[in-house]
Amino acid sequence: MFLDLVLGDTTTDEAVPAIAENVKHVVDPKKNGPFVLIFWTDNVGKAEAVKKILRESGFRFVPAIMEKDDCRNKEGFDLVKIRAGVRMSVKEASALQLFMMWENSAHRACEDIVRRLSDLHAADAECGGAEAPARGPDRRDAGSIDREWSDKLLEAIGGLARAVGGGRAAGQEPAKVVEKALYALNTTLADAVHRETRRSLRDSAPDLGAPRAEGRGGANSYSHTGKINSWLLTKDAVDEPAPGSVYHNGEPRGEGSASPIPRAELDDLLQRDMPGKEDLRGRIKHVVLEVTPACDFAEEKMRAHRLLPGVMLPGSLLKRKHIKSAEYAYTSPVMFLEGDLYYMVFDLRRFTSVDIGDPRLRDPAFALQSELLADIQSKLSNHVSRTGVVSLRP
């Protein structure tokens, strides 16, 4: 988030482009987000020239021009003055301060998880759960990272993999064990980040000022809403079938001799009087969602893939009000998917299954986050378990 740049008295006008070019070697404007660029200089004009070149090159940064004379006291450079100068420069960039606070919280959360795991061996020995490390003339200090410590930590990592794999990790390929262990670490990370964020908020929180709401109904607002929803509700799919995976549902007859996967019908999902319905037919995408419970995947006790057919409706051609609010239809928030805005609408009546290893489920397009998947599964569960009452009306 911070990058220092020193511009001395000897810096010439000819050197300014080269200095800007050096920044390009350190920071990639296409891959890196906003950052604070601190100029240590005796010549503000040179700093402004470098700023101009970097802005024109697509860099997004908060400039903090620190004149050397303003950062000194009688004994030399004054750290208090330097900190005050940096704070003053980034004061107006409150959004950047929020990102910095969150990024620091994530770093501290990762450090905390690694520390807790690495302390398991020592804690186990202190509680009598394992023998204390042997000590001898050729033995390194018990607190050092030695082979025994590493072996015990690998046992803990194997335990994480077993937890994700339903208690089974032995005999699996090492890459699979590592993958499951990393998934377990990711699960614990969210809670750790929340804890560190609360701690940061108690210490100091950036002042974002009054909430800024986008105008309702504007094109930018609609697009931004879809992109934010896609960040919150979707994720990249893994290579193998998994809960929440979304697959494109090809031709109705399926592939080869395979039974066709049912398709949701557009007329069942849209309001009857919707204008331009026929034009919409060529723009929709038929999909199926993997709704098999996560425990069946983890414990490898699946007997079939449980699928929910649906369609992706272009958000640029219709609004939420055009979609039926029937009890058999589940409509997602608008999301930015595959280069456009879409509503995902699933027909709960067409819940189906296909055999394990079906070739049509080899290449998921993307996946839904667990919260959205759980909401769909809950709605599906309520739909298939409803009782209903058969009676005659007078």
N, C-alpha and C positions, 0 to 999 in steps of 0.2 A: 504493500500500500504506500510505502515511502521510498523515494529515490533522491539521493543527494547529487547535486551538480555544482562543481566549484568553478567559478569564473574569476580569474585573478586580474591584476593590473596589466599583465603582459598579454592578455587575450586580445587578439586582433579581430578586425571585421572579417578577414578572410577565414579565420578559424571557426567562426560561428556555425556555418553549415556542417563542418566536420564534427563539432560538438553535438549538434542535433542528430547527426548520423549515428554517433556512439549510443545515444539513447535508443535508437531504433534497434540496435544490436542487443540491447538488454531487455526491452519491452516490445512485445508484438501487439500493435493496436487492435488486431483482429481477434486475438486470443485473450488479452488481458483487459480487465475492466478499468474503471477510474482509479487514479492514484494521486498521491500528493507529491509534487515535484519541488524539492527545496533547493533554491538557488543561493549558494554562498558567494557573495560577490562584493566587489568595490565599485562595480560599474553596472547600474541598473539598466542602462540602455542596451548592453549586451544581453542581459537576461530577457528583456522584452523582445529582442531579435530572435533569440532561441525559441521563446514562447510562440512567436508568430509562425515559425517554420513547423514546429511540432503540431500546432493547431491545424495548419493546412494539410498535414500528413495524416490527420484523422485521430490523433491522440486526444483522450479525454482525461484531464488532470486538473487538480487544484494547485495553482502556483503559490509558493511561499517564498517570497524574495527576502532573504535575510542579509541586510547590509552588515558587513563585518564590524564596522565601528559601533553599530547599535547593539551588538551582542557582547561587548567587552566591558569589563570593569577595571579597576586599577591593577588587579592581579592577573588579568588575562580574560579568556572567554568565560562568560557567566552563563551557567546552565539554566538558571532560573529565567534569565532574559530570553534565552533561545527557546525554551518551552513556551513562554508567553507569546513569542512571535509566531511560532507554529500554530498555537491555539487560535490566535487572532486571524491567521490566514484561512483556517479551515472552519471558522465559526459559522460562516454563511452556508457552508456545504453540509447541512445537517443530515441529509440523506446518506452522504458518504460516511459520516460519523456512525450512523446506525449500522451500515455494512461492516465497518471496522470493528465495532463492538461485537457483532454476531460472529465474524470470522475469528476474532480472538477467543470467543466463547467456545467455538468448535475446536480450536487448537488445544485449549485447556481441557476440554472434554476428552479428546483423544489421549492426551498425556495421562489423565486420571484413569482411564480404562486400562492402558498399558501398565501403569504403576500397580493397580490392584491385581492384575493378573500375575505380574512378576513377583508380587509379595505373597502369593498363595503358598509357595514352597516354604518360606520362612514361617508363615503363620501356622501351617500344618505341623511343622516340627515343634513349635512352641506349645501347641495344644496336645501334643502326644500322638498325633495322627500318623507321624512318620518319624523315623530315626533322624536325629540331627546329623548334619554333614560331618563326615570323619575329618579329624584334624591330625596332621602329622607334619614332619619336617619338610616334606615335598609338596604339601597341600597348600594351595593358595588360600587367601583369607575367605571365610565363609560368605562374605558379602560380595565377592567378586563374581563375575559372570563366567562360571566354569561349566564343564560338561554335565555335571549332576543337575545344576540349576537349569540348564537348557533342556535336559531330558524331562524334568518335572514340569517345566513350562509347556513342553510339547504334549504332556499328558493333559494339561488344562485345555490346550487348544483342541486336542482330540475329544475332550468332553463337550466343548462347544459344538463340534461337528456332529457328535452323537445326539445332542439336544435338537439340532435342526433336522437331523436324519431319522428322527423317531427312535433313537436309541441304538441305531445301527450305523457304524462307520468302519468297523473292522473289515478288512478284505477289499475295501473300495480302492480305486485308483487314488494315489496321493493328490492329484489335481482336484478330484472331487471332494476329498476331505478338506483341503485348503479352501475350496469354494464355499462349503457349508460353514466352516469356521468364520470366514469373512462375513457371511450373511448374518451369523450370530452376533458378531461385533457391530455390524450395522444396526441391528435391532437395539442393542444396548446404547448405541451412540445417541439416538434421539432423546432418550431420557437424560443422559449426561449433559447434552447441549442445553436442554430446558433448565437443568439445575444451574449450570454455569451462567446462563442468560439471566436468571433471576438474581444471581449474585452480582452480575454486572449492573443490573438495573438498580440494585440497592446502593451500589457505589456511586455511579453517575450514569445518567441517561441523556442522550442528545435531545435538544429541544427542537422538535419538528415544526413548531408553530401551529397555526390553525389548520385543521384538515382541509386538504384540497380535493374537491370532488370534480370529476370530469362531467361535462354536460351530458345529460341523459339523451340517448338516441343518436348521438353523433357517430360518424363512421369510425373515428379513432377510438372512441370509448368502446364500441362493439368489438373491434379488433383486439384492443388491449385486454378486454374481459376474456375473450376466447384464449388468448395466449397465456394469461395468468392461470386460467382454469386448466389448461393443458399441463402447465408446470405442477399444479397441485394434484391433479387427478390421473395423470398418465405417467408412464415410465418406459424406458427401452425394454423390449422383450428379450428374454434369454433364448438361447438356441434350441432348447428342448421344451416340450409342453410344460406349462406351469399355470397355476391359478391366475386368472385375470388376463391371459393371453388372448389377443384379438386376431382372428384370421380372416382373410378375404374369402368369401364364399363364392366359388366359381360358378360354372354352368350348372343349372338345376339337376342335370343327369349325373353329375359327379365325374369321377375319373375312372375309366375302364369299367369293370364290373361292380364297382363299389356302389352301394345304395346312395341315392342323392341325399344331401343334407338339406332339410327343409329351409325355405326362404320366407322371410317376412314379406307380406303383401302391402304395397304402398297404400291401397285403398282402405286397408284396415287401420292404418296409422294416421292418416291425414283427414282433416275436416272435409266434408263432402263438397262444400261451396268454395274451397280454396282456389283462387285464380292461378292459372299457369301450371296446373298439376301435370298435364301431359308433357310440358317442357321439362319438368323435373325428373321424369322417369329416366332420361338418358344421363343424368348427373348424379344419381344416387349410387352408393356402394353397398353391396350386400356383404355382411360380415357375420361371424359367429364368435361368441365369447365362451371361453373355458371357465365353467363355474364349479368344477369339481372341488370339493373341500381341500384345503391345504394339507390337512392331516393325512389324507389318502395318498397325496404325492410324497410327503415326507416319510411315511411308513411303508411306501411301496406296496399298497394293498388295493390299488385301483383295479377295477374289472372292465371299465369302459371310460371313455372321455364323455363327460356330461357337458352339453353345449346349449347355448341359448342364441337362436338366430335373431338378427336385427338388421337395421340399415343405417347408413350414415347419410344424413340429409344436409345438403349445402346450406349453411346459415346465410349465405349471400342471396339466396332465392326464396327463403321463407323465414317466418318468425315463430317464436314459441307458441303463439296463439293459433297457428295453423295446424298444430299437432294435436291429435285427440288426447283427452285426459281420461281415457278408458282405464278400467281397473286391470286390464290385461296388458297394458303398454307401460313400459318404463322409459322415461325420457331423461337423458343426461343434460347437464348444463352445456351451453355452447362452448366448444373447444377448438383450438387451432390444431388441425391434424392433417398431415400429408399435404401441407402447403395451402390449406384453405380452412374456412370456418365450417364446422359441422355440429349438428346435433346427432347423438347416437340414440336410436330408439329401438328397444327390444320388445318382441312379441312373446310374452310369457306363456302363451298357449302352445307355442311351437317348441318348447323344451324337448330336447332329444339327446341321443347318444350315438357314438360310433366306436368301433373296436380300437383297442390299444394298438398304437403303431400305424394308425391310418395315415397314408402318405399326404393327405390334404392338410395335415396339421404339423408340417415340418418347418414352415417358414412364417412365424407370427409377424404381423406388421408392427404391432406395439402392444403394450399391456396397460391395464388399469391399475391404479394404486389400490392397496388393500381396503381403504375406507370406502371407496366407490364400489368396489367389488362386493364388499360386505352388505352395502345398502341394496344392491341388485339382488344378492342372494336372499336377503331378508324379504324383499318384495316377492320374489319367486316362491319362497317357502310359504308365505301367507296365501299366495294365489293357489298353489297346489293343495293346500290343506283346508281351504274354505269348505264349509259344509253345505250351506244352502238349504232351503226349505221348499219342498214340493207341495203345492196346495192349489185349490181352485178359487178363483175370484168370483164374487157374486155378480 
